């Protein structure tokens, strides 16, 4: 496993520019979703960065919300099915 490191400044808004070589390596394009994860490795905190699809991002957000609300997998599936049915009715009212 190779490693690379660069130092960047954080703006007053908490923003950091991802270095070009990292964007190229991860194939990050404008409007892509990027996952930041803090891990402890050998006693050091490390920030990991990975590109994520919009779908993966949505799944993570749904999982976090389900956990906050203590919903079971079955309850989540039922809510998704209800939302899907409502969307179909809204989009295709004559069907």
Helices and strands as residue ranges (DSSP letters): H 20-26, E 33-41, E 44-52, H 54-68, H 73-91
